[in-house]
Amino acid sequence: MNSTKKSKLDRIFSLRYLLYDFVKLTGAIGTFIFVRPKKYFIDKKAYKKLPKGYIISSNHLQYIDPVLVHCAFPFRRIFSVAMEKMFNTPLKSWFFSHINCIKVDRNNASVETIRSVGEVLKANKVVCIFPEGGIQKENSGAAFKPGCAMMSVINEAPVLPVFVEKRKSIWNRTKIIIGAPIFPKEIIGESKALPAIEKLNSYIYDKEQELCEYYRSLSGGKE
């Protein structure tokens, strides 16, 4: 079997991703039945075709957010950056590693985390990061930690901002707002210095707030 045919087959079936594919499929079935997520694109630029490897930057208001992000991109295998306490036993470490989670210290990203994210992006895969660093009680505009921007700059990877609604009623469909991709060089040029990372981080934050405002417009000004 040549490499092209093998690559196409791996997109559908791969032993490496067997557990991930099973968990995503079974989780998606329940999510689409009971949560009924609906995607919105903020504008025509949000339809722009992305390179194969990119970073999803999403807000974080509820435990189900990672599941909703995965459902919003049903045909991509997504790697999620997850807090290290999820890996605090051998069984949990094995499980979360095999469903494409990458361990991170929320206060200080390690060399291992940076390397793991870089390997995923270089393999033309997708990484999801929640730059607020944890679940927020409301859309209060919590400051972003710089990890997402740093990973984008180091790996020259575009960032796709995403906003996930915290559903107020079980009768409403959950809205997921997708923004236009952010290409780091278009914002900060070739620089990889700390001020450039901080500038990109602020830009990603502003775009996330735009998605929140767009969501409010869909909801008649209400959250």
Secondary structure, 3 states (H helix, E strand, C coil): CCHHHHHHHHHHCCHHHHHHHHHHHHHHHHHHHHCCCEEEECCHHHHCCCCCCEEEEECCCCCCHHHHHHHHCCCCCEEEEEEHHHHCCHHHHHHHHHCCEEEECCCCCCHHHHHHHHHHHHCCCEEEECCCCCCCCCCCCCCCCCHHHHHHHHHCCCEEEEEECCCCCCCCCCEEEECCCECHHHHHCCCCCHHHHHHHHHHHHHHHHHHHHHHHHHCCCCC
